[in-house]
């Protein structure tokens, strides 16, 4: 009587049922760090200019000018970045990958024949990636916090167009990191559309009530035209490239007590 063959099992990292389990959540989180890291290195992406803004602002409608101006600003930034000396892609336009202002940003970079990044998020009602993202630079995230890490990790500047809850969340994340000096470099923040932002957030009231300091208002600037925003960025961003690839915004670490 022949012996029974031993049961065959897949190795753990090929076990799809395990990888989708609660126990494997840390592995899925780590994958959303390591896989984008590998792709950014392969693509030669050094750093980014991140555009935030509402997915509801279309090329037509009451707020259409913001779509057009986001597109034009992204085009201008891309042309400028392509003129800089580097052996890697610098100041690449990055968006959340969806429609509205995100689409306008990717579209403007594409108009200038530049590479452009989309950090898309999987939602119950799927957010469809726009068609202007460079194919190999389209990323799909499950975890919001890992997507936000990649927004901050490569960003050299942030341009924030009118938006809702998501835009406010992303804006406040960066402002909080800057205010608390958690990042090793400054990230200029431009609030595009001064009338909108002054109405939506009463920054002076925050100062008056003592919940932020007067100097915290220096963490951002306002712009109302693409050329104005471009000049603000050009005045704040270095022309010489960092040697590291990608050029991460590292976090500050405190010295252990007693040192």
ROKEVEX-256864 format. One record per residue (C-alpha): x, y, z. Coordinates in Angstrom, 3 decimals. Example, Ala and Ser with C-alpha at 12.3 -4.5 7.8 and 13.67 -1.06 7.14 Angstrom:
<recs>
- x, y, z
- 12.300, -4.500, 7.800 .
- 13.670, -1.060, 7.140 .
</recs>
This chain:
<recs>
- x, y, z
- 0.000, 0.000, 0.000 .
- 1.564, 3.297, -1.148 .
- 2.137, 6.068, 1.377 .
- -0.069, 9.111, 1.183 .
- 1.527, 12.199, -0.304 .
- 2.014, 14.929, 2.291 .
- -0.520, 17.772, 2.085 .
- 0.642, 20.752, 0.045 .
- 0.368, 24.239, 1.489 .
- 1.370, 27.537, -0.066 .
- 4.034, 29.556, 1.688 .
- 2.622, 32.295, 3.907 .
- 3.401, 35.188, 1.545 .
- 1.431, 33.411, -1.225 .
- -1.553, 32.613, 0.993 .
- -4.217, 35.023, -0.285 .
- -6.659, 34.121, 2.487 .
- -4.074, 34.959, 5.149 .
- -3.001, 38.200, 3.438 .
- -6.609, 39.410, 3.509 .
- -7.027, 38.559, 7.197 .
- -6.934, 40.863, 10.228 .
- -3.666, 39.269, 11.353 .
- -1.934, 40.327, 8.121 .
- -2.949, 43.996, 8.336 .
- 0.622, 45.098, 9.254 .
- 1.875, 43.403, 6.074 .
- -0.686, 45.214, 3.930 .
- 0.279, 48.542, 5.521 .
- 3.968, 47.848, 4.928 .
- 3.234, 46.921, 1.303 .
- 1.664, 50.358, 0.781 .
- 5.001, 51.843, 1.818 .
- 7.468, 49.530, 0.084 .
- 5.738, 49.092, -3.273 .
- 5.401, 52.843, -3.995 .
- 8.983, 53.353, -2.764 .
- 10.271, 50.836, -5.302 .
- 8.266, 52.410, -8.117 .
- 9.342, 55.977, -7.296 .
- 12.994, 54.873, -7.312 .
- 12.621, 53.073, -10.615 .
- 10.900, 56.083, -12.164 .
- 13.605, 58.447, -10.926 .
- 11.181, 60.682, -9.009 .
- 13.058, 63.011, -6.685 .
- 10.263, 65.156, -5.178 .
- 6.820, 66.569, -5.868 .
- 4.563, 69.603, -5.853 .
- 1.245, 68.434, -4.419 .
- -2.087, 69.845, -5.563 .
- -5.145, 69.475, -3.352 .
- -8.680, 70.609, -4.152 .
- -12.240, 69.513, -4.687 .
- -13.175, 66.680, -7.022 .
- -16.448, 68.573, -7.589 .
- -14.865, 71.510, -9.406 .
- -15.265, 70.753, -13.103 .
- -14.047, 72.372, -16.310 .
- -17.493, 73.947, -16.627 .
- -19.659, 75.565, -13.940 .
- -19.519, 78.291, -11.325 .
- -16.005, 77.414, -10.111 .
- -14.574, 76.443, -13.500 .
- -11.899, 79.132, -13.323 .
- -10.197, 77.191, -10.542 .
- -10.019, 74.129, -12.803 .
- -8.493, 76.206, -15.599 .
- -6.036, 77.948, -13.274 .
- -4.967, 74.700, -11.584 .
- -4.291, 73.259, -15.027 .
- -2.286, 76.310, -16.078 .
- -0.284, 76.437, -12.847 .
- 0.603, 72.744, -13.138 .
- 1.707, 73.351, -16.731 .
- 3.918, 76.279, -15.705 .
- 5.481, 74.373, -12.793 .
- 6.226, 71.405, -15.045 .
- 7.892, 73.578, -17.687 .
- 9.984, 75.213, -14.967 .
- 10.936, 71.893, -13.379 .
- 12.029, 70.481, -16.742 .
- 14.404, 73.426, -17.135 .
- 16.246, 72.701, -13.870 .
- 19.545, 70.799, -13.804 .
- 19.054, 67.294, -12.465 .
- 19.596, 63.632, -13.212 .
- 16.128, 62.802, -11.904 .
- 12.583, 64.128, -12.190 .
- 12.110, 67.132, -9.892 .
- 9.021, 68.938, -8.666 .
- 6.702, 66.436, -10.299 .
- 3.021, 67.374, -10.091 .
- 1.191, 65.026, -7.721 .
- -2.536, 64.856, -7.049 .
- -5.025, 62.571, -5.331 .
- -5.671, 60.960, -8.694 .
- -9.376, 61.712, -9.098 .
- -11.422, 64.318, -10.935 .
- -11.898, 68.052, -10.498 .
- -8.825, 69.928, -9.302 .
- -6.885, 66.662, -9.182 .
- -7.582, 66.045, -12.846 .
- -6.732, 69.658, -13.711 .
- -3.325, 69.337, -12.036 .
- -2.420, 66.101, -13.801 .
- -3.772, 67.487, -17.058 .
- -1.642, 70.633, -16.853 .
- 1.512, 68.596, -16.265 .
- 0.576, 66.384, -19.199 .
- 0.070, 69.515, -21.356 .
- 3.738, 70.334, -20.670 .
- 4.799, 66.783, -21.617 .
- 5.851, 66.068, -18.065 .
- 5.436, 63.058, -15.827 .
- 2.654, 63.354, -13.257 .
- 1.593, 61.302, -10.234 .
- -1.822, 60.186, -8.979 .
- -2.249, 58.775, -5.465 .
- -5.715, 57.294, -5.809 .
- -7.780, 55.889, -2.913 .
- -10.108, 52.890, -2.998 .
- -13.541, 53.966, -1.745 .
- -16.936, 52.186, -1.436 .
- -18.151, 54.323, -4.327 .
- -15.028, 54.010, -6.449 .
- -13.031, 57.141, -7.201 .
- -11.922, 56.648, -10.781 .
- -8.380, 57.750, -11.634 .
- -8.260, 60.498, -14.224 .
- -6.761, 59.762, -17.625 .
- -3.891, 62.298, -17.433 .
- -1.742, 60.461, -14.866 .
- 1.491, 58.906, -16.119 .
- 0.619, 55.210, -16.275 .
- 3.519, 53.898, -14.179 .
- 2.922, 56.659, -11.595 .
- -0.688, 55.766, -10.796 .
- -0.954, 54.335, -7.280 .
- -3.964, 52.749, -5.612 .
- -4.185, 52.942, -1.805 .
- -6.480, 51.203, 0.649 .
- -5.316, 53.078, 3.760 .
- -5.900, 56.832, 3.909 .
- -3.002, 57.350, 6.312 .
- -0.506, 55.623, 4.004 .
- -1.699, 57.754, 1.097 .
- -1.240, 60.881, 3.242 .
- 2.251, 59.717, 4.199 .
- 3.225, 59.622, 0.528 .
- 1.741, 63.075, -0.068 .
- 4.017, 64.460, 2.663 .
- 7.035, 62.196, 2.138 .
- 7.998, 63.585, -1.274 .
- 6.386, 67.038, -1.152 .
- 8.498, 70.151, -1.554 .
- 5.428, 72.399, -1.698 .
- 1.661, 72.252, -1.440 .
- -0.886, 74.155, -3.537 .
- -4.385, 73.995, -2.085 .
- -7.348, 74.967, -4.235 .
- -10.916, 75.323, -2.923 .
- -12.199, 72.047, -1.547 .
- -14.262, 70.317, 1.100 .
- -13.642, 67.875, 3.950 .
- -10.899, 65.911, 2.202 .
- -9.019, 69.028, 1.144 .
- -9.285, 70.526, 4.647 .
- -8.051, 67.280, 6.177 .
- -5.011, 67.157, 3.881 .
- -4.254, 70.866, 4.370 .
- -4.399, 70.658, 8.157 .
- -2.198, 67.563, 8.176 .
- 0.643, 69.453, 6.476 .
- 0.126, 72.661, 8.485 .
- 0.218, 70.659, 11.719 .
- 3.453, 68.924, 10.710 .
- 4.962, 72.317, 9.867 .
- 3.677, 74.046, 13.020 .
- 5.019, 71.297, 15.289 .
- 8.309, 71.136, 13.344 .
- 7.942, 67.430, 12.748 .
- 9.502, 67.694, 9.296 .
- 13.185, 68.251, 8.627 .
- 12.441, 70.792, 5.881 .
- 9.918, 73.530, 5.300 .
- 7.081, 72.812, 2.895 .
- 5.675, 76.049, 1.443 .
- 1.875, 76.012, 1.434 .
- -0.047, 78.156, -1.048 .
- -3.765, 78.663, -0.508 .
- -5.099, 79.372, -3.968 .
- -8.196, 81.578, -4.004 .
- -7.770, 84.046, -1.155 .
- -11.430, 85.050, -1.061 .
- -12.550, 81.429, -0.698 .
- -10.043, 80.557, 2.003 .
- -10.582, 83.756, 3.990 .
- -14.305, 83.007, 4.079 .
- -14.024, 79.303, 4.863 .
- -11.334, 79.593, 7.587 .
- -11.126, 82.642, 9.823 .
- -7.415, 82.443, 10.547 .
- -7.375, 85.764, 12.391 .
- -10.075, 84.466, 14.741 .
- -7.824, 81.516, 15.617 .
- -5.076, 83.974, 16.529 .
- -7.475, 86.189, 18.459 .
- -8.748, 83.262, 20.513 .
- -5.185, 82.128, 21.202 .
- -5.513, 78.703, 19.559 .
- -2.689, 79.462, 17.130 .
- 0.139, 82.006, 17.277 .
- 0.480, 85.036, 15.030 .
- 3.626, 83.542, 13.491 .
- 1.655, 80.443, 12.478 .
- 0.083, 82.582, 9.751 .
- 3.506, 82.621, 8.104 .
- 3.180, 78.890, 7.384 .
- 1.134, 79.644, 4.264 .
- 0.670, 82.238, 1.542 .
- -2.257, 83.237, -0.665 .
- -2.318, 83.374, -4.452 .
- -4.992, 84.332, -6.954 .
- -3.268, 83.800, -10.304 .
- -1.090, 81.002, -11.750 .
- 1.904, 83.261, -12.408 .
- 1.736, 84.652, -8.865 .
- 1.685, 81.137, -7.390 .
- 4.577, 80.066, -9.619 .
- 6.697, 82.998, -8.484 .
- 5.980, 82.208, -4.827 .
- 7.193, 78.645, -5.411 .
- 10.265, 79.723, -7.358 .
- 11.233, 82.094, -4.543 .
- 10.901, 79.385, -1.893 .
- 12.206, 76.230, -3.575 .
- 15.880, 75.364, -4.135 .
- 17.218, 75.185, -7.670 .
- 20.014, 72.781, -6.765 .
- 18.872, 69.201, -6.372 .
- 19.429, 67.033, -3.324 .
- 21.564, 63.966, -3.911 .
- 19.139, 61.493, -2.366 .
- 16.561, 59.734, -4.532 .
- 13.751, 60.005, -3.612 .
- 14.377, 63.163, -1.549 .
- 12.229, 62.418, 1.485 .
- 10.936, 64.896, 4.028 .
- 12.312, 63.119, 7.082 .
- 10.807, 63.589, 10.523 .
- 12.711, 65.237, 13.345 .
- 13.661, 62.848, 16.144 .
- 14.198, 64.001, 19.703 .
- 17.399, 63.150, 21.467 .
- 16.889, 60.572, 24.259 .
- 16.819, 62.093, 27.784 .
- 20.246, 62.480, 29.399 .
- 22.183, 63.105, 26.192 .
</recs>
